[in-house]
Amino acid sequence: MAKAKQIKVTLIKSTIGQKPEKVATVRSLGLKKINSSNVIADNDAVRGMVKAVAHLVKVEEI
């Protein structure tokens, strides 16, 4: 059985000064502090959230 693809998302910029929607998106990705990372499933919903905050995060495929 094939493993589901995953991505590692890292917060590289602060959410201070961002709109509340962007802050909520970063929090829903499981990121709290700068340089915090989270490994999550790679699906369309997550890709949409990452695209919305692309200027704040770094993405690596695992």
PyMOL commands that set and color helices and strands:
alter all, ss='L'
color gray80, all
select helices_A, chain A and resi 20-28+44-52
alter helices_A, ss='H'
color red, helices_A
select strands_A, chain A and resi 6-11+37-41+57-61
alter strands_A, ss='S'
color yellow, strands_A
deselect
rebuild
show_as cartoon
